Amino acid sequence: MSARRDRRDRRLSRGVQIGFLLGLIALWYFGTAVWGINQILLPNPINVWHELEDVIRSGEFLPDLQVTLTEVAVAFVLSCTSGVTLGYLISRSHYSIRVFEPLLAGAYSVPIILFLPLYVLFFGLGPWSKIALGTTISFFPIALNTIAGFGYVDRIFITAARSMGASDFQMFRYVLLPAALPVILTGLRIGFTVALLSILGSETIASLAGLGHRIVHLAEAMETPRMFAYIAFAVVIAALLNTVVTSLEQRARRR
Amino acid sequence: MSSQGRIEPVGVAAPRIQPAPGPRRSTMAALRRHPAIARLMVLAALFLLWELAARWWIDPDFLSPPSQVLASLGELFETQGVPAALQITLWELAVAFAISVVIGLAVGLTVGLSRFSNRSFMPIILLLYGTPQITILPLFILYFGIGSASKIAFGVSHGVFPIIVTIVAGVQNIKPILMTAAHSMGASRWQIFRWVIFPHMIPSFFAGMRLGMTGVLLGVLLAELYVSTAGIGYFTTLFTQNFDPTKLLGLVSVLAAMAIALNETVRRAEVYFGRWRTD
Protein backbone atom coordinates (compact mmCIF):
# COMPACT_ATOMS: atom_id res chain seq x y z
CA MET A 1 0.00 0.00 0.00
CA SER A 2 2.67 2.41 1.12
CA ALA A 3 5.00 1.30 -1.67
CA ARG A 4 2.33 1.96 -4.24
CA ARG A 5 1.66 5.40 -2.81
CA ASP A 6 5.36 6.06 -2.81
CA ARG A 7 5.59 5.14 -6.48
CA ARG A 8 2.61 7.33 -7.29
CA ASP A 9 4.20 10.25 -5.44
CA ARG A 10 7.43 9.71 -7.33
CA ARG A 11 5.65 9.77 -10.67
CA LEU A 12 3.74 12.86 -9.62
CA SER A 13 6.92 14.75 -8.71
CA ARG A 14 8.50 13.71 -12.01
CA GLY A 15 5.43 15.17 -13.65
CA VAL A 16 5.82 18.40 -11.69
CA GLN A 17 9.46 18.67 -12.74
CA ILE A 18 8.74 18.09 -16.41
CA GLY A 19 5.74 20.40 -16.24
CA PHE A 20 7.85 23.11 -14.63
CA LEU A 21 10.51 22.95 -17.32
CA LEU A 22 7.97 22.74 -20.14
CA GLY A 23 6.08 25.66 -18.60
CA LEU A 24 9.23 27.75 -18.55
CA ILE A 25 9.95 27.02 -22.20
CA ALA A 26 6.32 27.70 -23.14
CA LEU A 27 6.43 30.98 -21.24
CA TRP A 28 9.62 31.87 -23.10
CA TYR A 29 8.05 31.00 -26.44
CA PHE A 30 4.76 32.83 -25.87
CA GLY A 31 6.54 35.79 -24.34
CA THR A 32 8.61 36.32 -27.45
CA ALA A 33 6.27 35.11 -30.19
CA VAL A 34 2.89 36.29 -28.94
CA TRP A 35 3.30 38.97 -26.27
CA GLY A 36 6.02 40.70 -28.20
CA ILE A 37 8.97 40.98 -25.81
CA ASN A 38 11.83 42.78 -27.54
CA GLN A 39 13.93 40.33 -29.55
CA ILE A 40 17.13 41.97 -28.34
CA LEU A 41 16.22 41.36 -24.72
CA LEU A 42 14.83 37.87 -25.13
CA PRO A 43 15.14 36.07 -28.45
CA ASN A 44 12.68 33.46 -29.61
CA PRO A 45 13.69 29.94 -28.48
CA ILE A 46 13.31 28.65 -32.04
CA ASN A 47 15.73 31.29 -33.29
CA VAL A 48 18.16 30.34 -30.57
CA TRP A 49 17.90 26.70 -31.58
CA HIS A 50 18.67 27.54 -35.20
CA GLU A 51 21.64 29.65 -34.14
CA LEU A 52 22.91 26.83 -31.96
CA GLU A 53 22.66 24.41 -34.88
CA ASP A 54 24.52 26.89 -37.04
CA VAL A 55 27.26 27.41 -34.44
CA ILE A 56 27.81 23.68 -34.10
CA ARG A 57 27.55 22.84 -37.81
CA SER A 58 29.89 25.61 -38.94
CA GLY A 59 32.51 24.68 -36.34
CA GLU A 60 32.84 28.36 -35.49
CA PHE A 61 33.13 27.53 -31.80
CA LEU A 62 36.32 25.50 -32.20
CA PRO A 63 38.99 28.24 -31.79
CA ASP A 64 37.24 29.69 -28.72
CA LEU A 65 36.67 26.31 -27.17
CA GLN A 66 40.29 25.42 -27.80
CA VAL A 67 41.52 28.57 -26.05
CA THR A 68 39.30 28.01 -23.03
CA LEU A 69 40.14 24.32 -22.70
CA THR A 70 43.88 24.96 -23.06
CA GLU A 71 43.72 27.59 -20.32
CA VAL A 72 41.80 25.23 -18.05
CA ALA A 73 44.20 22.36 -18.75
CA VAL A 74 47.34 24.40 -18.09
CA ALA A 75 45.87 25.98 -14.95
CA PHE A 76 44.76 22.61 -13.63
CA VAL A 77 48.14 20.96 -14.24
CA LEU A 78 49.93 23.84 -12.52
CA SER A 79 47.64 23.88 -9.49
CA CYS A 80 47.71 20.07 -9.21
CA THR A 81 51.48 19.87 -9.13
CA SER A 82 51.95 22.84 -6.82
CA GLY A 83 48.96 22.07 -4.61
CA VAL A 84 49.70 18.38 -4.10
CA THR A 85 53.45 18.95 -3.60
CA LEU A 86 53.01 21.78 -1.12
CA GLY A 87 50.16 20.00 0.63
CA TYR A 88 52.26 16.86 1.01
CA LEU A 89 55.26 18.77 2.37
CA ILE A 90 53.09 20.64 4.87
CA SER A 91 51.34 17.47 5.99
CA ARG A 92 54.66 15.85 6.99
CA SER A 93 54.54 17.25 10.51
CA HIS A 94 51.69 18.17 12.82
CA TYR A 95 53.46 21.37 13.65
CA SER A 96 53.66 22.63 10.10
CA ILE A 97 50.00 21.68 9.56
CA ARG A 98 49.10 23.86 12.52
CA VAL A 99 51.22 26.70 11.19
CA PHE A 100 50.25 26.63 7.52
CA GLU A 101 46.73 25.23 7.29
CA PRO A 102 44.99 28.25 8.88
CA LEU A 103 47.01 30.52 6.59
CA LEU A 104 45.82 28.68 3.49
CA ALA A 105 42.24 28.45 4.74
CA GLY A 106 42.26 32.16 5.54
CA ALA A 107 43.58 33.09 2.11
CA TYR A 108 40.94 30.84 0.54
CA SER A 109 38.16 32.82 2.21
CA VAL A 110 39.16 35.96 0.30
CA PRO A 111 37.32 36.18 -3.04
CA ILE A 112 40.27 35.38 -5.29
CA ILE A 113 38.52 36.93 -8.29
CA LEU A 114 39.92 40.19 -6.84
CA PHE A 115 43.35 39.10 -8.09
CA LEU A 116 42.17 39.29 -11.68
CA PRO A 117 42.97 43.01 -12.18
CA LEU A 118 46.45 42.38 -10.76
CA TYR A 119 47.00 39.43 -13.04
CA VAL A 120 45.82 41.45 -16.02
CA LEU A 121 48.43 44.04 -15.05
CA PHE A 122 51.15 41.40 -14.62
CA PHE A 123 50.39 39.09 -17.53
CA GLY A 124 48.32 41.14 -19.95
CA LEU A 125 44.98 40.38 -21.54
CA GLY A 126 46.14 37.12 -23.12
CA PRO A 127 45.63 33.59 -21.83
CA TRP A 128 48.26 33.84 -19.09
CA SER A 129 46.23 36.09 -16.82
CA LYS A 130 43.37 33.58 -17.00
CA ILE A 131 45.73 30.68 -16.35
CA ALA A 132 47.16 32.51 -13.35
CA LEU A 133 43.71 33.16 -11.90
CA GLY A 134 42.53 29.60 -12.51
CA THR A 135 45.71 28.25 -10.92
CA THR A 136 45.38 30.47 -7.86
CA ILE A 137 41.73 29.62 -7.30
CA SER A 138 42.12 25.87 -7.75
CA PHE A 139 45.37 25.71 -5.78
CA PHE A 140 43.65 26.20 -2.43
CA PRO A 141 41.10 23.35 -2.42
CA ILE A 142 43.74 21.00 -3.81
CA ALA A 143 46.40 21.96 -1.25
CA LEU A 144 43.92 21.96 1.66
CA ASN A 145 42.52 18.57 0.73
CA THR A 146 46.00 17.13 0.27
CA ILE A 147 46.89 18.30 3.77
CA ALA A 148 43.64 16.85 5.10
CA GLY A 149 44.30 13.57 3.26
CA PHE A 150 47.90 12.97 4.30
CA GLY A 151 47.82 14.80 7.61
CA TYR A 152 45.00 12.95 9.29
CA VAL A 153 45.83 9.33 8.47
CA ASP A 154 44.89 7.16 11.44
CA ARG A 155 47.96 6.88 13.71
CA ILE A 156 47.32 3.19 14.26
CA PHE A 157 47.97 2.37 10.59
CA ILE A 158 51.28 4.19 10.65
CA THR A 159 52.39 2.60 13.91
CA ALA A 160 51.36 -0.84 12.69
CA ALA A 161 53.21 -0.46 9.39
CA ARG A 162 56.34 0.85 11.13
CA SER A 163 56.36 -1.95 13.67
CA MET A 164 56.09 -4.45 10.85
CA GLY A 165 59.17 -2.87 9.36
CA ALA A 166 57.79 -0.90 6.43
CA SER A 167 60.31 1.18 4.53
CA ASP A 168 59.60 4.82 3.76
CA PHE A 169 58.55 3.97 0.25
CA GLN A 170 56.33 1.12 1.38
CA MET A 171 54.80 3.38 3.97
CA PHE A 172 53.97 5.93 1.33
CA ARG A 173 52.78 3.48 -1.29
CA TYR A 174 50.71 1.11 0.87
CA VAL A 175 49.61 3.20 3.85
CA LEU A 176 49.63 6.94 3.29
CA LEU A 177 48.59 7.06 -0.35
CA PRO A 178 45.57 4.74 -0.16
CA ALA A 179 44.35 6.50 2.98
CA ALA A 180 44.76 9.99 1.53
CA LEU A 181 43.69 9.38 -2.06
CA PRO A 182 39.91 9.77 -1.72
CA VAL A 183 40.22 13.14 -0.01
CA ILE A 184 42.83 14.34 -2.52
CA LEU A 185 40.64 13.26 -5.43
CA THR A 186 37.75 15.28 -4.04
CA GLY A 187 40.09 18.26 -3.82
CA LEU A 188 41.15 17.74 -7.42
CA ARG A 189 37.52 17.59 -8.57
CA ILE A 190 36.61 20.79 -6.71
CA GLY A 191 39.79 22.41 -8.02
CA PHE A 192 38.90 21.53 -11.59
CA THR A 193 35.37 22.90 -11.27
CA VAL A 194 36.47 26.22 -9.76
CA ALA A 195 39.29 26.54 -12.31
CA LEU A 196 36.80 26.09 -15.15
CA LEU A 197 34.34 28.58 -13.67
CA SER A 198 36.94 31.21 -12.86
CA ILE A 199 38.50 30.95 -16.30
CA LEU A 200 35.10 31.36 -17.96
CA GLY A 201 34.50 34.30 -15.63
CA SER A 202 37.81 36.01 -16.25
CA GLU A 203 37.32 35.59 -19.99
CA THR A 204 34.04 37.39 -19.55
CA ILE A 205 35.71 40.25 -17.69
CA ALA A 206 38.92 40.86 -19.64
CA SER A 207 40.22 38.78 -22.51
CA LEU A 208 41.04 38.47 -26.18
CA ALA A 209 39.60 35.03 -26.96
CA GLY A 210 37.69 32.13 -25.45
CA LEU A 211 34.08 31.13 -24.87
CA GLY A 212 33.48 33.82 -22.23
CA HIS A 213 34.96 36.41 -24.55
CA ARG A 214 32.72 35.29 -27.39
CA ILE A 215 29.59 35.61 -25.22
CA VAL A 216 30.51 39.15 -24.19
CA HIS A 217 31.39 40.07 -27.75
CA LEU A 218 27.98 38.93 -28.98
CA ALA A 219 26.26 40.73 -26.10
CA GLU A 220 27.97 43.97 -27.03
CA ALA A 221 27.01 43.48 -30.67
CA MET A 222 23.40 42.92 -29.51
CA GLU A 223 23.32 39.59 -31.34
CA THR A 224 21.28 38.10 -28.55
CA PRO A 225 20.03 34.92 -30.27
CA ARG A 226 23.59 33.85 -31.04
CA MET A 227 24.66 34.84 -27.55
CA PHE A 228 21.96 32.60 -26.09
CA ALA A 229 23.21 29.81 -28.34
CA TYR A 230 26.76 30.28 -27.05
CA ILE A 231 25.57 30.45 -23.45
CA ALA A 232 23.75 27.14 -23.93
CA PHE A 233 26.86 25.71 -25.55
CA ALA A 234 29.13 26.87 -22.69
CA VAL A 235 26.73 25.51 -20.07
CA VAL A 236 26.63 22.12 -21.81
CA ILE A 237 30.42 22.01 -22.11
CA ALA A 238 30.81 22.87 -18.42
CA ALA A 239 28.25 20.25 -17.40
CA LEU A 240 29.95 17.66 -19.62
CA LEU A 241 33.41 18.35 -18.18
CA ASN A 242 32.07 18.25 -14.63
CA THR A 243 30.36 14.93 -15.29
CA VAL A 244 33.56 13.48 -16.75
CA VAL A 245 35.63 14.65 -13.78
CA THR A 246 33.09 13.36 -11.25
CA SER A 247 32.94 9.95 -12.89
CA LEU A 248 36.75 9.81 -13.07
CA GLU A 249 36.85 10.57 -9.35
CA GLN A 250 34.31 7.83 -8.60
CA ARG A 251 36.23 5.31 -10.67
CA ALA A 252 39.60 6.15 -9.13
CA ARG A 253 38.05 5.93 -5.69
CA ARG A 254 36.74 2.43 -6.25
CA ARG A 255 40.18 1.00 -6.93
CA MET B 1 81.39 2.72 37.25
CA SER B 2 81.84 4.45 40.54
CA SER B 3 78.12 4.85 41.03
CA GLN B 4 77.66 1.11 40.87
CA GLY B 5 78.07 0.46 44.55
CA ARG B 6 76.51 3.61 45.86
CA ILE B 7 73.29 3.36 47.74
CA GLU B 8 70.72 5.71 46.38
CA PRO B 9 68.34 7.26 48.90
CA VAL B 10 64.98 5.72 48.31
CA GLY B 11 62.12 7.94 47.38
CA VAL B 12 64.20 10.99 46.71
CA ALA B 13 64.71 11.71 43.07
CA ALA B 14 68.17 12.66 42.07
CA PRO B 15 68.21 16.32 41.19
CA ARG B 16 68.07 16.63 37.43
CA ILE B 17 70.58 18.93 35.95
CA GLN B 18 68.73 21.22 33.63
CA PRO B 19 70.62 22.98 30.91
CA ALA B 20 70.30 26.70 31.30
CA PRO B 21 67.74 27.78 28.68
CA GLY B 22 69.70 29.71 26.15
CA PRO B 23 67.87 32.47 24.29
CA ARG B 24 67.80 30.52 21.02
CA ARG B 25 66.46 27.42 22.63
CA SER B 26 63.66 29.23 24.45
CA THR B 27 62.44 31.02 21.32
CA MET B 28 62.37 27.74 19.48
CA ALA B 29 60.39 26.22 22.33
CA ALA B 30 57.98 29.14 22.34
CA LEU B 31 57.48 28.73 18.62
CA ARG B 32 56.83 25.03 19.09
CA ARG B 33 54.18 25.74 21.67
CA HIS B 34 52.48 28.55 19.83
CA PRO B 35 52.04 27.88 16.12
CA ALA B 36 50.20 31.20 15.90
CA ILE B 37 53.48 33.06 16.42
CA ALA B 38 55.14 31.01 13.71
CA ARG B 39 52.16 31.75 11.48
CA LEU B 40 52.59 35.48 12.01
CA MET B 41 56.29 35.11 11.24
CA VAL B 42 55.50 33.32 7.98
CA LEU B 43 53.14 36.15 7.05
CA ALA B 44 55.76 38.73 7.95
CA ALA B 45 58.33 36.86 5.86
CA LEU B 46 55.98 36.84 2.88
CA PHE B 47 55.41 40.59 3.17
CA LEU B 48 59.15 41.13 3.54
CA LEU B 49 59.76 39.10 0.40
CA TRP B 50 57.15 41.14 -1.45
CA GLU B 51 58.73 44.37 -0.19
CA LEU B 52 62.23 43.33 -1.23
CA ALA B 53 61.12 41.95 -4.58
CA ALA B 54 59.19 45.09 -5.40
CA ARG B 55 62.03 47.33 -4.33
CA TRP B 56 64.86 45.67 -6.18
CA TRP B 57 63.85 43.04 -8.68
CA ILE B 58 60.54 43.84 -10.27
CA ASP B 59 59.68 46.67 -12.62
CA PRO B 60 57.83 49.35 -10.57
CA ASP B 61 55.30 49.60 -13.40
CA PHE B 62 53.95 46.23 -12.33
CA LEU B 63 54.43 45.80 -8.61
CA SER B 64 54.91 48.23 -5.78
CA PRO B 65 56.10 47.37 -2.27
CA PRO B 66 53.47 46.95 0.46
CA SER B 67 54.85 49.86 2.46
CA GLN B 68 54.18 52.18 -0.46
CA VAL B 69 50.70 50.69 -0.98
CA LEU B 70 49.89 51.29 2.67
CA ALA B 71 51.31 54.79 2.62
CA SER B 72 49.28 55.79 -0.43
CA LEU B 73 45.96 54.45 0.86
CA GLY B 74 45.06 58.01 1.87
CA GLU B 75 45.79 59.20 -1.64
CA LEU B 76 43.60 56.40 -3.01
CA PHE B 77 40.69 57.53 -0.88
CA GLU B 78 41.15 61.06 -2.11
CA THR B 79 40.90 59.93 -5.73
CA GLN B 80 37.69 61.30 -7.18
CA GLY B 81 35.00 58.63 -7.08
CA VAL B 82 36.84 55.84 -5.30
CA PRO B 83 35.17 56.22 -1.87
CA ALA B 84 31.78 56.43 -3.58
CA ALA B 85 32.49 53.26 -5.60
CA LEU B 86 33.55 51.39 -2.48
CA GLN B 87 30.48 52.57 -0.59
CA ILE B 88 28.19 51.52 -3.43
CA THR B 89 29.85 48.10 -3.54
CA LEU B 90 29.35 47.65 0.19
CA TRP B 91 25.71 48.66 -0.17
CA GLU B 92 25.23 46.24 -3.07
CA LEU B 93 26.76 43.46 -0.99
CA ALA B 94 24.44 44.19 1.92
CA VAL B 95 21.29 44.39 -0.20
CA ALA B 96 22.18 41.31 -2.26
CA PHE B 97 22.88 39.39 0.93
CA ALA B 98 19.61 40.45 2.56
CA ILE B 99 17.59 39.49 -0.53
CA SER B 100 19.43 36.16 -0.81
CA VAL B 101 18.68 35.34 2.81
CA VAL B 102 14.99 36.22 2.54
CA ILE B 103 14.43 34.34 -0.73
CA GLY B 104 16.66 31.47 0.35
CA LEU B 105 14.82 31.09 3.64
CA ALA B 106 11.37 31.25 2.04
CA VAL B 107 12.18 28.82 -0.76
CA GLY B 108 14.25 26.58 1.51
CA LEU B 109 11.42 26.22 4.02
CA THR B 110 8.76 25.68 1.36
CA VAL B 111 10.81 23.06 -0.40
CA GLY B 112 12.26 21.45 2.70
CA LEU B 113 9.17 21.12 4.85
CA SER B 114 7.13 19.01 2.48
CA ARG B 115 8.33 15.69 1.16
CA PHE B 116 6.53 16.13 -2.12
CA SER B 117 7.85 19.58 -2.97
CA ASN B 118 11.30 18.50 -1.85
CA ARG B 119 11.25 15.60 -4.24
CA SER B 120 9.83 17.69 -7.08
CA PHE B 121 11.79 20.90 -6.85
CA MET B 122 15.11 19.93 -5.27
CA PRO B 123 16.47 18.44 -8.53
CA ILE B 124 15.56 21.64 -10.36
CA ILE B 125 17.27 23.76 -7.71
CA LEU B 126 20.39 21.59 -7.79
CA LEU B 127 20.41 21.80 -11.58
CA LEU B 128 20.28 25.61 -11.41
CA TYR B 129 22.90 25.65 -8.65
CA GLY B 130 25.20 23.56 -10.83
CA THR B 131 25.03 25.72 -13.94
CA PRO B 132 27.83 28.25 -14.33
CA GLN B 133 25.96 31.54 -13.82
CA ILE B 134 29.01 33.45 -14.94
CA THR B 135 28.07 32.71 -18.56
CA ILE B 136 24.86 34.70 -18.20
CA LEU B 137 26.49 37.76 -16.61
CA PRO B 138 26.11 39.77 -19.88
CA LEU B 139 22.38 39.03 -19.74
CA PHE B 140 22.11 40.55 -16.27
CA ILE B 141 23.74 43.72 -17.58
CA LEU B 142 21.40 43.67 -20.57
CA TYR B 143 18.31 43.38 -18.36
CA PHE B 144 19.28 45.46 -15.34
CA GLY B 145 21.67 47.99 -16.81
CA ILE B 146 25.14 48.84 -15.57
CA GLY B 147 23.99 50.29 -12.26
CA SER B 148 23.57 48.68 -8.87
CA ALA B 149 20.54 46.61 -9.87
CA SER B 150 22.48 44.24 -12.13
CA LYS B 151 25.19 43.71 -9.53
CA ILE B 152 22.68 43.04 -6.79
CA ALA B 153 20.76 40.63 -9.04
CA PHE B 154 23.94 38.79 -9.98
CA GLY B 155 25.00 38.63 -6.34
CA VAL B 156 21.60 37.17 -5.41
CA SER B 157 21.89 34.59 -8.20
CA HIS B 158 25.12 33.39 -6.58
CA GLY B 159 24.04 33.71 -2.97
CA VAL B 160 20.56 32.26 -2.94
CA PHE B 161 21.28 28.65 -3.98
CA PRO B 162 23.74 27.69 -1.25
CA ILE B 163 21.29 29.13 1.30
CA ILE B 164 18.36 27.14 -0.11
CA VAL B 165 20.37 23.92 -0.24
CA THR B 166 21.70 24.26 3.32
CA ILE B 167 18.30 25.14 4.76
CA VAL B 168 16.63 22.22 3.02
CA ALA B 169 19.37 19.94 4.35
CA GLY B 170 18.94 21.40 7.84
CA VAL B 171 15.17 20.90 7.84
CA GLN B 172 15.52 17.37 6.49
CA ASN B 173 18.11 16.39 9.05
CA ILE B 174 15.82 16.83 12.04
CA LYS B 175 15.60 13.48 13.74
CA PRO B 176 12.21 11.92 12.96
CA ILE B 177 11.88 10.88 16.58
CA LEU B 178 11.65 14.51 17.65
CA MET B 179 8.84 15.17 15.18
CA THR B 180 7.04 11.98 16.21
CA ALA B 181 7.39 12.87 19.87
CA ALA B 182 6.01 16.36 19.32
CA HIS B 183 3.17 14.97 17.24
CA SER B 184 2.24 12.36 19.79
CA MET B 185 2.20 14.96 22.52
CA GLY B 186 -0.34 16.86 20.49
CA ALA B 187 1.72 19.74 19.20
CA SER B 188 0.09 21.92 16.58
CA ARG B 189 1.81 22.69 13.27
CA TRP B 190 2.87 26.07 14.55
CA GLN B 191 4.17 24.60 17.82
CA ILE B 192 6.19 22.01 15.92
CA PHE B 193 7.66 24.74 13.78
CA ARG B 194 8.42 27.02 16.71
CA TRP B 195 9.80 24.48 19.17
CA VAL B 196 11.23 21.67 17.04
CA ILE B 197 12.07 22.83 13.54
CA PHE B 198 13.12 26.38 14.32
CA PRO B 199 15.79 25.64 16.94
CA HIS B 200 17.18 22.82 14.82
CA MET B 201 17.34 25.04 11.81
CA ILE B 202 19.47 27.73 13.43
CA PRO B 203 22.88 26.07 12.90
CA SER B 204 22.16 25.21 9.28
CA PHE B 205 20.64 28.65 8.78
CA PHE B 206 23.89 30.29 9.79
CA ALA B 207 25.97 27.79 7.84
CA GLY B 208 23.84 28.71 4.84
CA MET B 209 24.36 32.40 5.56
CA ARG B 210 28.13 31.86 5.52
CA LEU B 211 28.03 30.04 2.18
CA GLY B 212 25.57 32.61 0.88
CA MET B 213 27.92 35.42 1.85
CA THR B 214 30.75 33.76 -0.09
CA GLY B 215 28.46 33.50 -3.10
CA VAL B 216 27.20 37.08 -2.83
CA LEU B 217 30.76 38.39 -2.59
CA LEU B 218 31.75 36.42 -5.69
CA GLY B 219 28.70 37.51 -7.67
CA VAL B 220 28.82 41.20 -6.79
CA LEU B 221 32.57 41.47 -7.30
CA LEU B 222 32.39 39.63 -10.64
CA ALA B 223 29.70 42.01 -11.86
CA GLU B 224 31.59 45.02 -10.48
CA LEU B 225 34.76 43.98 -12.31
CA TYR B 226 32.83 43.19 -15.49
CA VAL B 227 31.29 46.65 -15.84
CA SER B 228 34.35 48.70 -16.74
CA THR B 229 32.58 52.03 -17.24
CA ALA B 230 31.54 52.64 -13.64
CA GLY B 231 32.28 51.60 -10.07
CA ILE B 232 35.12 49.34 -8.99
CA GLY B 233 35.57 47.91 -12.49
CA TYR B 234 36.20 51.37 -13.90
CA PHE B 235 38.96 52.05 -11.41
CA THR B 236 40.66 48.65 -11.74
CA THR B 237 40.69 49.08 -15.51
CA LEU B 238 41.94 52.65 -15.16
CA PHE B 239 44.76 51.77 -12.76
CA THR B 240 45.76 48.79 -14.90
CA GLN B 241 45.93 50.85 -18.06
CA ASN B 242 47.89 53.61 -16.31
CA PHE B 243 50.36 51.07 -14.89
CA ASP B 244 49.60 52.31 -11.40
CA PRO B 245 50.12 49.18 -9.29
CA THR B 246 50.19 51.16 -6.04
CA LYS B 247 46.60 52.29 -6.32
CA LEU B 248 45.45 49.03 -7.86
CA LEU B 249 46.94 47.03 -5.00
CA GLY B 250 45.46 49.49 -2.53
CA LEU B 251 41.99 49.17 -4.01
CA VAL B 252 42.20 45.37 -4.16
CA SER B 253 43.44 45.26 -0.56
CA VAL B 254 40.58 47.43 0.66
CA LEU B 255 38.08 45.18 -1.13
CA ALA B 256 39.76 42.08 0.25
CA ALA B 257 39.63 43.54 3.76
CA MET B 258 35.93 44.24 3.25
CA ALA B 259 35.35 40.66 2.13
CA ILE B 260 37.32 39.25 5.05
CA ALA B 261 35.36 41.39 7.54
CA LEU B 262 32.00 40.31 6.11
CA ASN B 263 33.00 36.64 5.98
CA GLU B 264 34.33 36.78 9.51
CA THR B 265 31.16 38.42 10.85
CA VAL B 266 28.98 35.68 9.40
CA ARG B 267 31.36 32.96 10.56
CA ARG B 268 31.36 34.33 14.12
CA ALA B 269 27.56 34.40 14.05
CA GLU B 270 27.55 30.78 12.91
CA VAL B 271 29.82 29.69 15.76
CA TYR B 272 27.86 31.75 18.30
CA PHE B 273 24.39 30.55 17.35
CA GLY B 274 25.43 26.97 16.70
CA ARG B 275 27.08 26.48 20.07
CA TRP B 276 24.05 25.05 21.91
CA ARG B 277 24.26 21.93 19.83
CA THR B 278 27.00 19.61 20.92
CA ASP B 279 26.54 16.64 18.63
Boltz contact constraints between the chains, C-beta under 6 A:
constraints:
  - contact:
      token1: [A, 13]
      token2: [B, 119]
      max_distance: 6.0
  - contact:
      token1: [A, 13]
      token2: [B, 120]
      max_distance: 6.0
  - contact:
      token1: [A, 16]
      token2: [B, 120]
      max_distance: 6.0
  - contact:
      token1: [A, 17]
      token2: [B, 120]
      max_distance: 6.0
  - contact:
      token1: [A, 98]
      token2: [B, 35]
      max_distance: 6.0
  - contact:
      token1: [A, 99]
      token2: [B, 35]
      max_distance: 6.0
  - contact:
      token1: [A, 99]
      token2: [B, 38]
      max_distance: 6.0
  - contact:
      token1: [A, 99]
      token2: [B, 39]
      max_distance: 6.0
  - contact:
      token1: [A, 103]
      token2: [B, 39]
      max_distance: 6.0
  - contact:
      token1: [A, 109]
      token2: [B, 263]
      max_distance: 6.0
  - contact:
      token1: [A, 110]
      token2: [B, 256]
      max_distance: 6.0
  - contact:
      token1: [A, 110]
      token2: [B, 259]
      max_distance: 6.0
  - contact:
      token1: [A, 111]
      token2: [B, 217]
      max_distance: 6.0
  - contact:
      token1: [A, 111]
      token2: [B, 218]
      max_distance: 6.0
  - contact:
      token1: [A, 111]
      token2: [B, 221]
      max_distance: 6.0
  - contact:
      token1: [A, 111]
      token2: [B, 259]
      max_distance: 6.0
  - contact:
      token1: [A, 113]
      token2: [B, 221]
      max_distance: 6.0
  - contact:
      token1: [A, 113]
      token2: [B, 222]
      max_distance: 6.0
  - contact:
      token1: [A, 114]
      token2: [B, 252]
      max_distance: 6.0
  - contact:
      token1: [A, 114]
      token2: [B, 255]
      max_distance: 6.0
  - contact:
      token1: [A, 114]
      token2: [B, 256]
      max_distance: 6.0
  - contact:
      token1: [A, 117]
      token2: [B, 236]
      max_distance: 6.0
  - contact:
      token1: [A, 117]
      token2: [B, 240]
      max_distance: 6.0
  - contact:
      token1: [A, 117]
      token2: [B, 248]
      max_distance: 6.0
  - contact:
      token1: [A, 120]
      token2: [B, 240]
      max_distance: 6.0
  - contact:
      token1: [A, 121]
      token2: [B, 240]
      max_distance: 6.0
  - contact:
      token1: [A, 122]
      token2: [B, 62]
      max_distance: 6.0
  - contact:
      token1: [A, 197]
      token2: [B, 132]
      max_distance: 6.0
  - contact:
      token1: [A, 200]
      token2: [B, 132]
      max_distance: 6.0
  - contact:
      token1: [A, 200]
      token2: [B, 134]
      max_distance: 6.0
  - contact:
      token1: [A, 201]
      token2: [B, 134]
      max_distance: 6.0
  - contact:
      token1: [A, 201]
      token2: [B, 222]
      max_distance: 6.0
  - contact:
      token1: [A, 204]
      token2: [B, 137]
      max_distance: 6.0
  - contact:
      token1: [A, 205]
      token2: [B, 225]
      max_distance: 6.0
  - contact:
      token1: [A, 205]
      token2: [B, 226]
      max_distance: 6.0
  - contact:
      token1: [A, 215]
      token2: [B, 138]
      max_distance: 6.0
  - contact:
      token1: [A, 216]
      token2: [B, 138]
      max_distance: 6.0
  - contact:
      token1: [A, 219]
      token2: [B, 138]
      max_distance: 6.0
  - contact:
      token1: [A, 231]
      token2: [B, 135]
      max_distance: 6.0
  - contact:
      token1: [A, 231]
      token2: [B, 136]
      max_distance: 6.0
  - contact:
      token1: [A, 234]
      token2: [B, 135]
      max_distance: 6.0
  - contact:
      token1: [A, 235]
      token2: [B, 131]
      max_distance: 6.0
  - contact:
      token1: [A, 238]
      token2: [B, 132]
      max_distance: 6.0
